[in-house]
Amino acid sequence: MSGTLYERLGGTEGITKIANDVVDLHLLNPAIAVRFKNAKADEKAMKNGAATFLMAGTGGPDLYKGADMMTTHKGMNISGKEFIEVMADVMKAMDMSNVGQREKEEVLFVLFSMRKEIVAV
């Protein structure tokens, strides 16, 4: 399949579903749910931020208005295990949307490339 990763993930509709599922999975994941307890009050904003971030990062419209990854995660001391749990939730959400293997690998590559801006900062 050709086109941008954004297009191959289903555009705005497909990415919004994936992002919503990721946030729902994070909130249920006992290894990381505590990280989101304060954000749960504004779950809609968290889902929107995740969706617009993923859209911008995959070649779609640049609608993301949040902080960069380093600023967002600075002082949180996120562990490598927590990072892997997030990645596992992303994989599960992509499975729920029947995302192809190539696209999964590309998304994980993008996310893993940000590891140094997220883990232990």
N, C-alpha and C positions, 0 to 999 in steps of 0.2 A: 504494500500500500504506500502511495506517495503522499506528499503534502507535509505540512509542518506537524510536529508532535501535537500541537494544539488541535489541529484538524483531526488527526488520527485518534485522539482521545475523545472525540465527539464534540469538539468546540465548546462553547460556553455551557450548553446544557449538560454534556457529558462530564466536563470537568467540575461543574457545580455539584453533580451527583457524587462524584468521587470524593470531593472535598467534604461534603456533608457527611458521607459515610466515614471518612477518616476521623473527623471530629467526634462523631458518635462513638466510634471504636476507641478513641483516646479516652473519652469520658468513662468508658466501661473497663478499660485496661487497668487492672490493679497495680501494675508496675509503674504507671505514669499518671493515673487519674488525679492524684494529689496535686500534680503540677497545674492542673486546669480547674481546681476547685473555685478559685476566685473569678475565673473567666466564664464559668458556667452561667453566671447571672446574665451575661450578654452573649449567649450561645449563637445568636443570629449574626452578631458582628464577627465572632470568631470564625464561623463558617464562611462568611463573606470574605474575610481576610485570607483564609486558606484558599478559597476558590480564585480570587483575583491574583494572589501570589502565584498559584500554579498556572493560571492563564498566561500571565506575563512571562513566566519562566519557560514556557513551552512554545512561544512564538505567537501567542494570541494578543489581544488588546492589552495595553499597559494601564490597567485600572487600579493597580495595587497602590494603596496610600499609607501602608504601614511602614514601620522602621525596618532598617536592614537587619540581617540575621545577627550580626555581632551586637548591635544595640539592643535588640529584642532579648537576647539570651545572656547578656553580660551580667555576672553576679549570681546566676542561677546554679552554677556548678553542676550542670547536667552531666551525668555519667555516660560512659560508652554503652552500658547496658540499656539505659533509658533511650539513647539514640537508636539502638537496634530495635527496641520495642516500637518506637515511632515508625521505623522503616517497615516492620512487620505489619503494623496497622495499615500503612499505605499499600503494601502488597495485598492484604486482605480486601481492602476497599477496591483495588483495581480488579481483583478476582470477582468481586461482587458485580462489577460492571463488564465482565468478560473482555477485559483489555488484553490485547495480544502480547505475546512474550517479548517481541522486539520493543514495544512501547513501554512495557514494565521495566525492561533493562535500561531504557533511556531515562525514564523518570528516576529510577534508583541511582543512576549515574549522576544526574543533576543534584539530587538530594545529598548523596554521599560527598559530592564535591564541596558542599557547604559545611561538612563535619567540623572543620577547624574553627568555624565561626559560631559553633553551637556547643560543642562538648568542652567542658571544663574552662569556660571563659568567664 
